[in-house]
Amino acid sequence: MSHVVLQLSLSQIEAMKVHYSKFLSAKNPPGSIFAAKPDLCTITAYKSGKVLFQGARAAAESQQWGSAASASVAEKPEKKSAASSVKVHSYSPPSNIGQLSVIGSDEVGTGDYFGPITVAAVYVKSDQIPLLKELGVKDSKFLNDSQIISIASEIKHIVPYSLLICGNPKYNAMQSKGMSQGKMKALLHNQALKNVIEKIQPEDADAVLIDQFAQPGVFFNYLKGQELFKAKNVYLSTKAESIHMSVAAASILARYAFVKQFDKLSEAAGFKIPKGAGGAVDEAAARLIHEHGVEALHKFTKVHFANTNKAKGLYNRKYK
């Protein structure tokens, strides 16, 4: 067994830290209490109470502290299988995709007026799937921000990944030159996948799975003239987060970066920036214009969204 995860109390974790004091690492991963490297095993204890054992002696070391079986998280049965609602085409994944070693990619932020588009690609080997499940990896839409940050801080030290951020100044510049959001997303997915494929060489993933935001023909048309990522099997699917753990992990890392960028925007604005594209966003953008000038919209927002005109109208009514 190469990976074991235990859920322990903080007092147990403190006892472990004392026990492994001779093997403690000088630098702890983000979100962790300690990391230790005894013979043939790496142990990382997180503030969430999860303790990750990796290596040839993972099972032997973990047995001193508890049972892996008792740490397993029970999954709620799904009311409807993901495959039943996935549109079939020539790039549809095979029925056994969930058991393969896959590089998955996903994006976040495309529908938000404030904040960047973030794209992540993650390589998850077949034998890592149970580990990621135990760590709580699933579609980021079903996790709150604090859960996202906690899980991301754990998985980013376990799986090879690439994370790309397209900030709004760059987004607005490309959009003003006629580039569609769909093409921007395709370019970001392509680059993130290329980065991960290069990272894992000479190993080859069984497949690449992209969370589908456009029909395959449209997606590959966006990439004409670009150096395309190279993989032996390429699949596109909607709801890919529920099909393979790699896409779920990618969605979490992309959301993690998105949340962190929102924190930076809020700090720069001097008030909390809301997510989405609703009325609260219009109010925040009007306030941004009032406090920082209309030119600030190009740094903070996707200016071609309808929210821009709504915000200007609110500004004229409230602040003039």
N, C-alpha and C positions, 0 to 999 in steps of 0.2 A: 504494500500500500504506500503510494508516494505522497499522498496528501491526507491530513486528518484535521478536522476543525472541531474544537470543543467550546462549549459555552460555559464559562466559569465565573465565579464571583470575583469582585475586586480583591478581596482578602486572599483568595486562592492565587490570583495572579501575582500579588505581592510576595506570597510564599515562593512561587515559582522564580520570581526575580532573584530572591535570596539564594535559592537552590542553584541557579545557573549563573551566579555572580562572576565566576571565573571565565565565563564564555560570553559575557555581554558585549554587544557591538557598541562602538563609539558613537554611532549616529543612528537614531531611531527613525523609522518610516513615519510620515505624517499620520496622525491619528492613533499612534501606538504608544504603549506604556514602556515596552522594552523589546529588544530583539536580541537573540542569543544564538550562538553557533557551536553547540557541542558536536562531538564526532558524528559525521554522516547525517546531520539534521540541522535545519534552520527553524527557529521558533520565533514567532512574532505574536505578541499579545497586544490586543487593541482595547481602546477605552470602552468600546461597545461590549466588552466581555468575551468576545471571540478570540480564541487562541489558535493560530495556524501553525501546524507542524508540516514541514516539507523535507523530503530526502529519504534515503534508504532506511533510516532508523525512525521514520516518522511514527509508525505504529508503536514501536517499542517505547519511545519516549512519551507518547501521549497516554499510553496505558497506565503510567504512573499517576496521572492526574484525573482520569475519568474515562468514560466510554464514548466512543465516537457515535455509537448508535443512539445514545441518549441525547446527543446534540443535534440530531437531524431535525430540521424544521418541517412540520407537516404542511403539505400543500393542499389548498382547497381544490376540490375537483372542478374542472372547468365545465361550464354549462354547455359549451359548444366548442367543437374542435376547431383549431385555427385553420386547418387545411380545408375545412368545408366552405369557408368564405373567401378563399384565395382564388383569384382569377387565373385560369390555366392558359399558358402560352408556351412557346418553344424554350423559353428560359425559366420555366417553372422548376422549382427544386424537386428532387426525388423524395419519395416517402421516408427514406432513411436519413435525410439530411441532418436530423437532430442528433444522430450518433456519430457524425463524421468530424474530422478536424478541419475547421472552417475559419476563414477570415471574413468577418462580417463588418458592414459599415452602415452608419445611420447619421442623421443630421437633426439639429434642433435650432429653433429661432427664426424659421422662415416666415411664420405668421405674426411675429411680434414686431410692433412698431419701434420700440426701443430695443437696444441690444443687438449683438452680432448674430450671424449664422455660424454655428460651430458644427464641425463634422469630425467623426472619429471612426477609425477602423481598428479592429481588434482580432488577434489570432487566438482561438481557443482550441486546444487539442482535445480529442475525444475523452482522454482520461482526466481532463480538468473540469469537465462538465459537472460531475457531482460536487466538486469543491465549490464552484461558483454558485451552485444552487444553495449550498449550505451557508454561503456568505450573504445570501439574500438577493442575488442578481435576478432581475426580471425587468420587464418593460418599464422604463423610467416614468412613464405617465402614471403608474400606480404607486409611485414613491414621492414623499414630500422632500423638500430641499435638504433638511437635516439628514434624512436617510440617504439621499443621493451623495452628499458629501462624505458620510461615514463609509458607505460601500465603495465609492470611488477611491478613497484613500487606501483601501485594502487591495482592490483588484489591480490598481495601477502598478503594484509591485510584483504581480503574479504573471500577468499576460503581456506579450509584446503588443504595442499599440502605436497609433499615430493620431494626433489631435491637431486640427487646423481651425483657426479662427479668422473669419472674414469680418473685420470691423466695419462700422457703417461709413466712415470716410471712403474706404476702398469700394464698398458696396455701391454707394451713391455715384462714385466716379464711373464705375463699370456700367451701371444702369443708365446713366446719362448718355453713354456712348451707344446705347441700344442693346446691351446684353441683357437677356432675360434672366430672371431668378433661377429658372430651371437649368439654364446653361451654367450659371455660377455653381449651383449645387453639384452638377455632373463633374465639373472641373475639380471641385474640392474632394468629392468621393474618389475620383480617379487618382489624385495625388496622394491621398491618405492610403489607399490600397497599395499603390506603388511603394510607399514608404515602408509599410509592414512587410510586403513581399521581400523587399531588400533586407529588412532587419532579420528575417528568419532564415535567410539563405545559409547553407545549401538545402535546408529543409523545404519541402513543398507541401502546401496545404492541400487537402483533398478537394477543396472548392472555395470559391468566393461567393458570398451571399450579400446582395445589396438590398436594403430596404427600399422598395420601389416607389418612386415619386413621379415616374413617367413611364409610358410604354417602352419596352426594350428598344424598338426602332428609333424612337425619339431620343432616348438616353444616349445611344451610341452615335446618333447623328450630331448631338451636342459636342461629342468628342472628336469629330472629324478634324484632321490636321494636328491632333495631339498625340504624344507618345502614350499609347494605351497600356494600362497595367496588363501583365501577362499571367494567366492562370489556366490550368488545364480544364477546369470546369467552372463556368460562370452562371450564376442564377440571380434572378430578380424576383422579389415577391413583396406584396403588401403584407403588413402585419408580421414582418420577418422577425421582430423581437420575440414573438411567441413560437417561432419555428426553430431558431438556434440561439444558444447561449451567447455566441459571439456578437450577434446584433444587439441583444439585450445589454451586454456589457458595453458595447459601443454607444448605445443610447444613454447609458448612465454617465460615461465619461464625457460625452458631448454636453449633456445637461449640467454636469459638474462645472465644466468650463463656462457654460452660459451663465450659471448662477454667480460664479466668481466675477465675471465681467459685469453683471448687473450691480454687484456690490461696489465695483470701481466707479461705475457710472453714477450711482447714488452719492458716493463720496464726492465726485467731481461736481455734481449738481448742487449739493448741499441739502438735499432732501431725498426721500425714498422714491425710487423710480419703479412704477408698477409694470408688471408683465402683461402680455396680451395686446389687444387692439381695441378695447372698449372705451366707455365713457371716462373711466378713471385715467386712462392713458391720455385722452384729449385734455383733461384738466391739468395733468402733469406737464404736458407739452406747452400749454398756455403759460403755466408758471415758469417753465424754462425760458420761454421767449421773454417774459417780463424781467427775469433776474439775470439772464445771460445774453439776451439778444437773439433775433431770429436766426442768425448765422449758426447758433449752437445746434440747431436741428440737424445740420449736416454731420456733426460729430456723434450725436446721440441717437438719431432716428433714421429710418428708411423713408426718405422724404417724399417718395412717389406714392406712398400710402395715402388713402383718403383722410387719415387722421391729421395730416398737415394743414389742410384747409379748415378742418373743424377746429383745430387748435388756434389757428390765426383768428377765426371768428370769435372764439371764446376770449382770446386775449383782447380783442377790440372791445368786447362788451364789458369785461371785468376790470381791465387794467388801464384803459384809456379814458 
